[in-house]
Amino acid sequence: MTPSQQIGQLIAGLTDWRGETLAGIRKTILAADPDIVEEWKWMGSPVWCLDGNIVVGNAHKDKVKLTFSHGASLPDPDNLFNNGFGGKVWRAIDMFEGDRLNEGALK
């Protein structure tokens, strides 16, 4: 099974708001650059890559988490990052039920 198929299977198995949210995030990330590649790493995590890891997506019990491997070095004028401020390298976006994705800012 390819990484893209594994990610699709993960999303299909999330029959609540988390699946819909992760599907929307996936669509937005892939639309940002045609060279972005989907990978399946760390025993079940979708990872989107372009010259290295960009973002890891995970569905938790009460949230969908996007972890940006080098997020601390990225500009964030729309204040998307809401977690990971204690680290020097990564930043994260935690999305909870009812949150709306700012697609333009994510790109």
C-alpha positions, -999 to 999 in steps of 0.1 A, spaced: 0 0 0 14 34 -9 17 62 17 -12 81 -1 -34 50 2 -25 46 39 -34 83 46 -67 78 27 -74 47 48 -67 66 80 -90 94 70 -117 70 59 -115 53 93 -121 86 111 -159 88 108 -163 119 129 -152 156 125 -115 145 127 -117 127 94 -133 157 77 -108 180 92 -78 159 82 -91 155 47 -95 193 43 -60 198 57 -46 172 33 -63 188 3 -50 223 13 -14 211 18 -13 192 -15 -27 222 -34 0 244 -20 28 229 -42 26 202 -68 59 188 -56 47 180 -21 50 142 -14 29 122 11 48 98 33 37 74 61 61 75 90 65 67 127 41 38 128 11 56 114 16 93 109 8 111 77 38 133 67 39 159 39 74 165 26 92 188 2 130 187 5 124 172 40 95 170 63 71 199 63 43 188 86 31 157 104 -7 152 109 -22 132 137 -57 126 149 -60 124 187 -91 117 208 -102 153 209 -81 171 183 -63 170 150 -27 181 154 -4 195 128 33 196 138 56 217 116 91 203 118 107 238 114 78 259 124 97 282 147 115 296 116 83 302 97 65 335 96 30 333 112 12 366 105 -22 349 109 -13 333 142 -21 298 131 4 282 155 -12 276 189 11 251 204 48 243 207 61 277 217 84 262 243 106 246 217 132 262 195 124 243 163 89 230 159 54 246 161 20 231 160 -16 238 152 -42 220 174 -76 219 158 -106 210 179 -142 202 169 -158 233 154 -125 250 145 -123 262 109 -91 259 89 -77 291 75 -67 275 41 -51 307 27 -29 311 57 -20 274 58 -7 275 22 
